């Protein structure tokens, strides 16, 4: 009788890593241009707002769906 243990997933691995659930951009990857509303509901274009400077973009995934 064989008892197979489930695969241990490292804590640093982004989940789920399938084509149905893309993990997002890698660290250092160039982002496509996008426009999103700010906290006041005004549209902000990512490229124009940076004015050519570097930016840190943080994607926060909610635990509620």
PyMOL Python script that loads the backbone (N, CA, C, O; Angstrom):
from pymol import cmd

cmd.read_pdbstr("""\
ATOM      1  N   UNK A   1       0.843  -1.184   0.000  1.00  0.00           N
ATOM      2  CA  UNK A   1       0.000   0.000   0.000  1.00  0.00           C
ATOM      3  C   UNK A   1       0.883   1.241   0.000  1.00  0.00           C
ATOM      4  O   UNK A   1       1.749   1.395   0.861  1.00  0.00           O
ATOM      5  N   UNK A   2       0.663   2.112  -0.956  1.00  0.00           N
ATOM      6  CA  UNK A   2       1.471   3.309  -1.111  1.00  0.00           C
ATOM      7  C   UNK A   2       0.695   4.529  -0.617  1.00  0.00           C
ATOM      8  O   UNK A   2      -0.443   4.763  -1.023  1.00  0.00           O
ATOM      9  N   UNK A   3       1.315   5.284   0.247  1.00  0.00           N
ATOM     10  CA  UNK A   3       0.692   6.529   0.691  1.00  0.00           C
ATOM     11  C   UNK A   3       1.526   7.672   0.149  1.00  0.00           C
ATOM     12  O   UNK A   3       2.669   7.871   0.559  1.00  0.00           O
ATOM     13  N   UNK A   4       0.957   8.409  -0.760  1.00  0.00           N
ATOM     14  CA  UNK A   4       1.650   9.512  -1.394  1.00  0.00           C
ATOM     15  C   UNK A   4       1.382  10.797  -0.631  1.00  0.00           C
ATOM     16  O   UNK A   4       0.231  11.131  -0.352  1.00  0.00           O
ATOM     17  N   UNK A   5       2.428  11.508  -0.298  1.00  0.00           N
ATOM     18  CA  UNK A   5       2.314  12.772   0.417  1.00  0.00           C
ATOM     19  C   UNK A   5       2.002  13.884  -0.577  1.00  0.00           C
ATOM     20  O   UNK A   5       2.526  13.862  -1.691  1.00  0.00           O
ATOM     21  N   UNK A   6       1.160  14.863  -0.211  1.00  0.00           N
ATOM     22  CA  UNK A   6       0.897  15.991  -1.104  1.00  0.00           C
ATOM     23  C   UNK A   6       2.174  16.806  -1.300  1.00  0.00           C
ATOM     24  O   UNK A   6       3.033  16.863  -0.420  1.00  0.00           O
ATOM     25  N   UNK A   7       2.279  17.426  -2.456  1.00  0.00           N
ATOM     26  CA  UNK A   7       3.444  18.257  -2.777  1.00  0.00           C
ATOM     27  C   UNK A   7       3.539  19.420  -1.793  1.00  0.00           C
ATOM     28  O   UNK A   7       2.552  20.109  -1.532  1.00  0.00           O
ATOM     29  N   UNK A   8       4.733  19.628  -1.254  1.00  0.00           N
ATOM     30  CA  UNK A   8       4.966  20.766  -0.368  1.00  0.00           C
ATOM     31  C   UNK A   8       5.281  21.983  -1.230  1.00  0.00           C
ATOM     32  O   UNK A   8       6.250  21.973  -1.989  1.00  0.00           O
ATOM     33  N   UNK A   9       4.481  23.014  -1.117  1.00  0.00           N
ATOM     34  CA  UNK A   9       4.646  24.221  -1.914  1.00  0.00           C
ATOM     35  C   UNK A   9       5.434  25.239  -1.110  1.00  0.00           C
ATOM     36  O   UNK A   9       5.050  25.576   0.010  1.00  0.00           O
ATOM     37  N   UNK A  10       6.546  25.739  -1.675  1.00  0.00           N
ATOM     38  CA  UNK A  10       7.314  26.758  -0.945  1.00  0.00           C
ATOM     39  C   UNK A  10       6.466  28.006  -0.687  1.00  0.00           C
ATOM     40  O   UNK A  10       5.625  28.364  -1.512  1.00  0.00           O
ATOM     41  N   UNK A  11       6.679  28.655   0.429  1.00  0.00           N
ATOM     42  CA  UNK A  11       5.896  29.847   0.792  1.00  0.00           C
ATOM     43  C   UNK A  11       6.105  30.984  -0.192  1.00  0.00           C
ATOM     44  O   UNK A  11       5.257  31.870  -0.295  1.00  0.00           O
ATOM     45  N   UNK A  12       7.226  30.978  -0.924  1.00  0.00           N
ATOM     46  CA  UNK A  12       7.505  32.058  -1.866  1.00  0.00           C
ATOM     47  C   UNK A  12       6.850  31.842  -3.224  1.00  0.00           C
ATOM     48  O   UNK A  12       6.905  32.732  -4.073  1.00  0.00           O
ATOM     49  N   UNK A  13       6.243  30.708  -3.448  1.00  0.00           N
ATOM     50  CA  UNK A  13       5.620  30.424  -4.744  1.00  0.00           C
ATOM     51  C   UNK A  13       4.286  31.141  -4.844  1.00  0.00           C
ATOM     52  O   UNK A  13       3.468  31.095  -3.925  1.00  0.00           O
ATOM     53  N   UNK A  14       4.075  31.815  -5.994  1.00  0.00           N
ATOM     54  CA  UNK A  14       2.804  32.503  -6.215  1.00  0.00           C
ATOM     55  C   UNK A  14       1.774  31.476  -6.656  1.00  0.00           C
ATOM     56  O   UNK A  14       2.044  30.673  -7.550  1.00  0.00           O
ATOM     57  N   UNK A  15       0.620  31.491  -6.052  1.00  0.00           N
ATOM     58  CA  UNK A  15      -0.408  30.490  -6.330  1.00  0.00           C
ATOM     59  C   UNK A  15      -1.667  31.148  -6.823  1.00  0.00           C
ATOM     60  O   UNK A  15      -1.852  32.330  -6.535  1.00  0.00           O
ATOM     61  N   UNK A  16      -2.538  30.496  -7.529  1.00  0.00           N
ATOM     62  CA  UNK A  16      -2.236  29.279  -8.279  1.00  0.00           C
ATOM     63  C   UNK A  16      -1.517  29.626  -9.568  1.00  0.00           C
ATOM     64  O   UNK A  16      -1.807  30.649 -10.188  1.00  0.00           O
ATOM     65  N   UNK A  17      -0.600  28.799  -9.967  1.00  0.00           N
ATOM     66  CA  UNK A  17       0.213  29.069 -11.153  1.00  0.00           C
ATOM     67  C   UNK A  17      -0.297  28.253 -12.339  1.00  0.00           C
ATOM     68  O   UNK A  17       0.338  27.281 -12.749  1.00  0.00           O
ATOM     69  N   UNK A  18      -1.431  28.645 -12.881  1.00  0.00           N
ATOM     70  CA  UNK A  18      -1.993  27.972 -14.039  1.00  0.00           C
ATOM     71  C   UNK A  18      -2.393  29.022 -15.069  1.00  0.00           C
ATOM     72  O   UNK A  18      -2.428  30.215 -14.770  1.00  0.00           O
ATOM     73  N   UNK A  19      -2.692  28.568 -16.281  1.00  0.00           N
ATOM     74  CA  UNK A  19      -3.122  29.494 -17.325  1.00  0.00           C
ATOM     75  C   UNK A  19      -4.449  30.164 -16.974  1.00  0.00           C
ATOM     76  O   UNK A  19      -4.706  31.287 -17.408  1.00  0.00           O
ATOM     77  N   UNK A  20      -5.296  29.484 -16.191  1.00  0.00           N
ATOM     78  CA  UNK A  20      -6.580  30.053 -15.788  1.00  0.00           C
ATOM     79  C   UNK A  20      -6.427  31.159 -14.752  1.00  0.00           C
ATOM     80  O   UNK A  20      -7.293  32.026 -14.638  1.00  0.00           O
ATOM     81  N   UNK A  21      -5.342  31.134 -14.006  1.00  0.00           N
ATOM     82  CA  UNK A  21      -5.085  32.102 -12.948  1.00  0.00           C
ATOM     83  C   UNK A  21      -3.673  32.663 -13.097  1.00  0.00           C
ATOM     84  O   UNK A  21      -2.752  32.209 -12.418  1.00  0.00           O
ATOM     85  N   UNK A  22      -3.495  33.653 -13.988  1.00  0.00           N
ATOM     86  CA  UNK A  22      -2.144  34.205 -14.166  1.00  0.00           C
ATOM     87  C   UNK A  22      -1.650  34.848 -12.884  1.00  0.00           C
ATOM     88  O   UNK A  22      -2.441  35.367 -12.096  1.00  0.00           O
ATOM     89  N   UNK A  23      -0.350  34.814 -12.678  1.00  0.00           N
ATOM     90  CA  UNK A  23       0.223  35.318 -11.435  1.00  0.00           C
ATOM     91  C   UNK A  23       0.582  36.797 -11.485  1.00  0.00           C
ATOM     92  O   UNK A  23       0.919  37.378 -10.454  1.00  0.00           O
ATOM     93  N   UNK A  24       0.520  37.416 -12.651  1.00  0.00           N
ATOM     94  CA  UNK A  24       0.853  38.826 -12.752  1.00  0.00           C
ATOM     95  C   UNK A  24       2.282  39.017 -13.204  1.00  0.00           C
ATOM     96  O   UNK A  24       2.982  38.049 -13.503  1.00  0.00           O
ATOM     97  N   UNK A  25       2.719  40.264 -13.256  1.00  0.00           N
ATOM     98  CA  UNK A  25       4.062  40.556 -13.760  1.00  0.00           C
ATOM     99  C   UNK A  25       5.146  40.088 -12.800  1.00  0.00           C
ATOM    100  O   UNK A  25       4.953  40.056 -11.584  1.00  0.00           O
ATOM    101  N   UNK A  26       6.275  39.732 -13.365  1.00  0.00           N
ATOM    102  CA  UNK A  26       7.430  39.352 -12.558  1.00  0.00           C
ATOM    103  C   UNK A  26       8.124  40.628 -12.068  1.00  0.00           C
ATOM    104  O   UNK A  26       7.923  41.707 -12.623  1.00  0.00           O
ATOM    105  N   UNK A  27       8.937  40.488 -11.028  1.00  0.00           N
ATOM    106  CA  UNK A  27       9.687  41.622 -10.507  1.00  0.00           C
ATOM    107  C   UNK A  27      10.606  42.135 -11.612  1.00  0.00           C
ATOM    108  O   UNK A  27      11.360  41.364 -12.206  1.00  0.00           O
ATOM    109  N   UNK A  28      10.540  43.433 -11.885  1.00  0.00           N
ATOM    110  CA  UNK A  28      11.371  44.048 -12.904  1.00  0.00           C
ATOM    111  C   UNK A  28      10.767  44.059 -14.292  1.00  0.00           C
ATOM    112  O   UNK A  28      11.315  44.692 -15.194  1.00  0.00           O
ATOM    113  N   UNK A  29       9.649  43.374 -14.486  1.00  0.00           N
ATOM    114  CA  UNK A  29       9.005  43.333 -15.797  1.00  0.00           C
ATOM    115  C   UNK A  29       8.324  44.669 -16.089  1.00  0.00           C
ATOM    116  O   UNK A  29       7.728  45.277 -15.200  1.00  0.00           O
ATOM    117  N   UNK A  30       8.416  45.119 -17.344  1.00  0.00           N
ATOM    118  CA  UNK A  30       7.769  46.359 -17.751  1.00  0.00           C
ATOM    119  C   UNK A  30       6.260  46.145 -17.840  1.00  0.00           C
ATOM    120  O   UNK A  30       5.799  45.179 -18.449  1.00  0.00           O
ATOM    121  N   UNK A  31       5.498  47.046 -17.233  1.00  0.00           N
ATOM    122  CA  UNK A  31       4.044  46.946 -17.259  1.00  0.00           C
ATOM    123  C   UNK A  31       3.471  47.600 -18.503  1.00  0.00           C
ATOM    124  O   UNK A  31       4.045  48.559 -19.019  1.00  0.00           O
ATOM    125  N   UNK A  32       2.351  47.095 -18.989  1.00  0.00           N
ATOM    126  CA  UNK A  32       1.681  47.777 -20.094  1.00  0.00           C
ATOM    127  C   UNK A  32       1.066  49.079 -19.578  1.00  0.00           C
ATOM    128  O   UNK A  32       0.857  49.238 -18.375  1.00  0.00           O
ATOM    129  N   UNK A  33       0.783  49.992 -20.476  1.00  0.00           N
ATOM    130  CA  UNK A  33       0.141  51.240 -20.079  1.00  0.00           C
ATOM    131  C   UNK A  33      -1.293  50.949 -19.631  1.00  0.00           C
ATOM    132  O   UNK A  33      -1.981  50.130 -20.241  1.00  0.00           O
ATOM    133  N   UNK A  34      -1.736  51.609 -18.580  1.00  0.00           N
ATOM    134  CA  UNK A  34      -3.111  51.426 -18.109  1.00  0.00           C
ATOM    135  C   UNK A  34      -3.599  52.696 -17.431  1.00  0.00           C
ATOM    136  O   UNK A  34      -2.806  53.535 -17.005  1.00  0.00           O
ATOM    137  N   UNK A  35      -4.914  52.820 -17.338  1.00  0.00           N
ATOM    138  CA  UNK A  35      -5.560  53.950 -16.672  1.00  0.00           C
ATOM    139  C   UNK A  35      -6.552  53.384 -15.666  1.00  0.00           C
ATOM    140  O   UNK A  35      -7.366  52.522 -15.998  1.00  0.00           O
ATOM    141  N   UNK A  36      -6.477  53.880 -14.430  1.00  0.00           N
ATOM    142  CA  UNK A  36      -7.365  53.421 -13.357  1.00  0.00           C
ATOM    143  C   UNK A  36      -7.830  54.628 -12.538  1.00  0.00           C
ATOM    144  O   UNK A  36      -7.172  55.668 -12.539  1.00  0.00           O
ATOM    145  N   UNK A  37      -8.961  54.491 -11.838  1.00  0.00           N
ATOM    146  CA  UNK A  37      -9.413  55.590 -10.984  1.00  0.00           C
ATOM    147  C   UNK A  37      -8.584  55.667  -9.701  1.00  0.00           C
ATOM    148  O   UNK A  37      -8.183  54.644  -9.146  1.00  0.00           O
ATOM    149  N   UNK A  38      -8.333  56.899  -9.237  1.00  0.00           N
ATOM    150  CA  UNK A  38      -7.646  57.077  -7.966  1.00  0.00           C
ATOM    151  C   UNK A  38      -8.667  57.059  -6.826  1.00  0.00           C
ATOM    152  O   UNK A  38      -9.832  56.724  -7.042  1.00  0.00           O
ATOM    153  N   UNK A  39      -8.239  57.416  -5.625  1.00  0.00           N
ATOM    154  CA  UNK A  39      -9.116  57.371  -4.449  1.00  0.00           C
ATOM    155  C   UNK A  39     -10.276  58.357  -4.528  1.00  0.00           C
ATOM    156  O   UNK A  39     -11.256  58.218  -3.796  1.00  0.00           O
ATOM    157  N   UNK A  40     -10.175  59.359  -5.417  1.00  0.00           N
ATOM    158  CA  UNK A  40     -11.269  60.327  -5.604  1.00  0.00           C
ATOM    159  C   UNK A  40     -12.123  59.998  -6.826  1.00  0.00           C
ATOM    160  O   UNK A  40     -13.067  60.722  -7.145  1.00  0.00           O
ATOM    161  N   UNK A  41     -11.786  58.894  -7.513  1.00  0.00           N
ATOM    162  CA  UNK A  41     -12.548  58.493  -8.686  1.00  0.00           C
ATOM    163  C   UNK A  41     -12.070  59.133  -9.978  1.00  0.00           C
ATOM    164  O   UNK A  41     -12.668  58.914 -11.032  1.00  0.00           O
ATOM    165  N   UNK A  42     -10.996  59.926  -9.914  1.00  0.00           N
ATOM    166  CA  UNK A  42     -10.463  60.564 -11.114  1.00  0.00           C
ATOM    167  C   UNK A  42      -9.556  59.578 -11.855  1.00  0.00           C
ATOM    168  O   UNK A  42      -8.789  58.847 -11.228  1.00  0.00           O
ATOM    169  N   UNK A  43      -9.642  59.559 -13.187  1.00  0.00           N
ATOM    170  CA  UNK A  43      -8.839  58.649 -13.991  1.00  0.00           C
ATOM    171  C   UNK A  43      -7.373  59.088 -14.005  1.00  0.00           C
ATOM    172  O   UNK A  43      -7.080  60.260 -14.238  1.00  0.00           O
ATOM    173  N   UNK A  44      -6.465  58.165 -13.759  1.00  0.00           N
ATOM    174  CA  UNK A  44      -5.028  58.430 -13.752  1.00  0.00           C
ATOM    175  C   UNK A  44      -4.361  57.451 -14.708  1.00  0.00           C
ATOM    176  O   UNK A  44      -4.518  56.236 -14.587  1.00  0.00           O
ATOM    177  N   UNK A  45      -3.611  58.005 -15.662  1.00  0.00           N
ATOM    178  CA  UNK A  45      -2.864  57.174 -16.591  1.00  0.00           C
ATOM    179  C   UNK A  45      -1.500  56.888 -15.975  1.00  0.00           C
ATOM    180  O   UNK A  45      -0.787  57.810 -15.576  1.00  0.00           O
ATOM    181  N   UNK A  46      -1.142  55.623 -15.900  1.00  0.00           N
ATOM    182  CA  UNK A  46       0.098  55.198 -15.247  1.00  0.00           C
ATOM    183  C   UNK A  46       1.332  55.848 -15.881  1.00  0.00           C
ATOM    184  O   UNK A  46       2.175  56.399 -15.173  1.00  0.00           O
ATOM    185  N   UNK A  47       1.438  55.787 -17.194  1.00  0.00           N
ATOM    186  CA  UNK A  47       2.613  56.321 -17.878  1.00  0.00           C
ATOM    187  C   UNK A  47       2.721  57.831 -17.705  1.00  0.00           C
ATOM    188  O   UNK A  47       3.803  58.338 -17.411  1.00  0.00           O
ATOM    189  N   UNK A  48       1.622  58.557 -17.880  1.00  0.00           N
ATOM    190  CA  UNK A  48       1.651  60.018 -17.753  1.00  0.00           C
ATOM    191  C   UNK A  48       1.921  60.465 -16.315  1.00  0.00           C
ATOM    192  O   UNK A  48       2.609  61.462 -16.098  1.00  0.00           O
ATOM    193  N   UNK A  49       1.395  59.747 -15.350  1.00  0.00           N
ATOM    194  CA  UNK A  49       1.579  60.119 -13.949  1.00  0.00           C
ATOM    195  C   UNK A  49       3.032  59.952 -13.506  1.00  0.00           C
ATOM    196  O   UNK A  49       3.507  60.701 -12.652  1.00  0.00           O
ATOM    197  N   UNK A  50       3.732  58.988 -14.072  1.00  0.00           N
ATOM    198  CA  UNK A  50       5.126  58.753 -13.685  1.00  0.00           C
ATOM    199  C   UNK A  50       6.073  59.781 -14.280  1.00  0.00           C
ATOM    200  O   UNK A  50       7.147  60.020 -13.726  1.00  0.00           O
ATOM    201  N   UNK A  51       5.699  60.393 -15.392  1.00  0.00           N
ATOM    202  CA  UNK A  51       6.551  61.367 -16.083  1.00  0.00           C
ATOM    203  C   UNK A  51       7.937  60.803 -16.349  1.00  0.00           C
ATOM    204  O   UNK A  51       8.934  61.506 -16.181  1.00  0.00           O
ATOM    205  N   UNK A  52       8.014  59.539 -16.765  1.00  0.00           N
ATOM    206  CA  UNK A  52       9.288  58.909 -17.103  1.00  0.00           C
ATOM    207  C   UNK A  52      10.085  58.391 -15.929  1.00  0.00           C
ATOM    208  O   UNK A  52      11.146  57.800 -16.128  1.00  0.00           O
ATOM    209  N   UNK A  53       9.611  58.590 -14.706  1.00  0.00           N
ATOM    210  CA  UNK A  53      10.333  58.128 -13.520  1.00  0.00           C
ATOM    211  C   UNK A  53       9.952  56.686 -13.215  1.00  0.00           C
ATOM    212  O   UNK A  53       8.950  56.181 -13.721  1.00  0.00           O
ATOM    213  N   UNK A  54      10.739  56.040 -12.403  1.00  0.00           N
ATOM    214  CA  UNK A  54      10.437  54.677 -11.963  1.00  0.00           C
ATOM    215  C   UNK A  54       9.285  54.716 -10.977  1.00  0.00           C
ATOM    216  O   UNK A  54       9.028  55.733 -10.333  1.00  0.00           O
ATOM    217  N   UNK A  55       8.600  53.591 -10.875  1.00  0.00           N
ATOM    218  CA  UNK A  55       7.473  53.518  -9.944  1.00  0.00           C
ATOM    219  C   UNK A  55       7.405  52.134  -9.318  1.00  0.00           C
ATOM    220  O   UNK A  55       7.810  51.142  -9.925  1.00  0.00           O
ATOM    221  N   UNK A  56       6.901  52.082  -8.131  1.00  0.00           N
ATOM    222  CA  UNK A  56       6.648  50.823  -7.455  1.00  0.00           C
ATOM    223  C   UNK A  56       5.149  50.580  -7.524  1.00  0.00           C
ATOM    224  O   UNK A  56       4.361  51.409  -7.068  1.00  0.00           O
ATOM    225  N   UNK A  57       4.755  49.456  -8.088  1.00  0.00           N
ATOM    226  CA  UNK A  57       3.344  49.115  -8.204  1.00  0.00           C
ATOM    227  C   UNK A  57       3.091  47.884  -7.344  1.00  0.00           C
ATOM    228  O   UNK A  57       3.735  46.850  -7.521  1.00  0.00           O
ATOM    229  N   UNK A  58       2.155  47.999  -6.417  1.00  0.00           N
ATOM    230  CA  UNK A  58       1.826  46.907  -5.519  1.00  0.00           C
ATOM    231  C   UNK A  58       0.425  46.418  -5.846  1.00  0.00           C
ATOM    232  O   UNK A  58      -0.532  47.193  -5.826  1.00  0.00           O
ATOM    233  N   UNK A  59       0.309  45.138  -6.146  1.00  0.00           N
ATOM    234  CA  UNK A  59      -0.993  44.524  -6.392  1.00  0.00           C
ATOM    235  C   UNK A  59      -1.388  43.786  -5.132  1.00  0.00           C
ATOM    236  O   UNK A  59      -0.676  42.891  -4.677  1.00  0.00           O
ATOM    237  N   UNK A  60      -2.520  44.160  -4.571  1.00  0.00           N
ATOM    238  CA  UNK A  60      -2.988  43.511  -3.353  1.00  0.00           C
ATOM    239  C   UNK A  60      -4.196  42.661  -3.698  1.00  0.00           C
ATOM    240  O   UNK A  60      -5.193  43.157  -4.222  1.00  0.00           O
ATOM    241  N   UNK A  61      -4.097  41.395  -3.403  1.00  0.00           N
ATOM    242  CA  UNK A  61      -5.182  40.482  -3.690  1.00  0.00           C
ATOM    243  C   UNK A  61      -6.014  40.301  -2.426  1.00  0.00           C
ATOM    244  O   UNK A  61      -5.513  39.897  -1.377  1.00  0.00           O
ATOM    245  N   UNK A  62      -7.275  40.607  -2.556  1.00  0.00           N
ATOM    246  CA  UNK A  62      -8.178  40.502  -1.419  1.00  0.00           C
ATOM    247  C   UNK A  62      -8.450  39.040  -1.076  1.00  0.00           C
ATOM    248  O   UNK A  62      -8.427  38.168  -1.945  1.00  0.00           O
ATOM    249  N   UNK A  63      -8.704  38.792   0.191  1.00  0.00           N
ATOM    250  CA  UNK A  63      -9.059  37.432   0.584  1.00  0.00           C
ATOM    251  C   UNK A  63     -10.541  37.176   0.367  1.00  0.00           C
ATOM    252  O   UNK A  63     -10.992  36.033   0.446  1.00  0.00           O
ATOM    253  N   UNK A  64     -11.298  38.224   0.095  1.00  0.00           N
ATOM    254  CA  UNK A  64     -12.721  38.063  -0.198  1.00  0.00           C
ATOM    255  C   UNK A  64     -12.938  38.114  -1.693  1.00  0.00           C
ATOM    256  O   UNK A  64     -12.320  38.930  -2.377  1.00  0.00           O
ATOM    257  N   UNK A  65     -13.782  37.278  -2.205  1.00  0.00           N
ATOM    258  CA  UNK A  65     -14.053  37.245  -3.640  1.00  0.00           C
ATOM    259  C   UNK A  65     -15.433  37.692  -3.908  1.00  0.00           C
ATOM    260  O   UNK A  65     -15.855  37.735  -5.064  1.00  0.00           O
TER     261      UNK A  65
END
""", "prot")
cmd.dss("prot")
cmd.show_as("cartoon", "prot")
cmd.util.cbc("prot")
cmd.orient("prot")
